[in-house]
Amino acid sequence: MTLVLYDLCAEDESRRFSPYCWRIKRALQHKGLAFETVPVPFNKIACIEGNTSKTVPVLKHGDTIISDSFQIAEYIDDLAPDAPKLFGSEDTKALCRFVEAWTYSALHPGIVRMVVKDIHDILDDENKEYFRSTREPAMKSTLEAMHAERDDYRVAFQKNLLALDLMLRGQPFIGGKAPNYADFIVYGSLKWPAECSDYDVLPNKQRIREWYERLDG
């Protein structure tokens, strides 16, 4: 049975920019599992597999449909038990939960403000209208105002990367000598701006950039 991953796309379907989808794609590659992706714009997510989820990724494997990225990671780790591990133990899984929460609370708010206008600009007209009408009220600002202030957001964002930068002084991956799902969580978050914007969110962060490139290669 083929693994099918529904993956957020822009007007150009080759542009895939969901951090949650990227963490799963990289995890699938780590496990050596073949998979297909189905590009889905914002306004078609509700149509996936009979309104299965309001968000992506969604993974379909035969009759199994999973719509939470962490649950997808658990599923594919069990699917190929002899392949390199995403977790390896319940303790590692618990630490990955912490990294997921840290990424969501410390990294995502800064990233989205730096690239929110760029995301809007790569969407088709219908999705541009949807994106603006939902993001501006939620973020209490206009896309243009956030775009104009993104250098300031980047200063704060760089400070939030300090813990990762310090960790990578002593080891090549968050997982230690080899990557685990914690690496793919953070990787997905940094792949997000790289796929939707030309704005550099990692100036003067050479150690983190090198870690990212090891995972991106």
DALIN-V117795 format. One record per run of one state. SS is the DSSP state (A for helix, B for strand, O for the rest). FROM is the first residue (numbers start at 1). TO is the last residue. If there is no record, write none. Layout:
BEGIN
SS/FROM/TO
SS/FROM/TO
END
This chain:
BEGIN
O/1/2
B/3/9
O/10/15
B/16/16
O/17/18
A/19/31
O/32/34
B/35/40
O/41/41
A/42/47
O/48/57
B/58/61
O/62/63
B/64/66
O/67/68
A/69/79
O/80/89
A/90/121
O/122/124
A/125/139
O/140/142
A/143/148
O/149/149
A/150/160
O/161/161
A/162/167
O/168/172
B/173/173
O/174/175
B/176/176
O/177/180
A/181/196
O/197/205
A/206/216
O/217/217
END
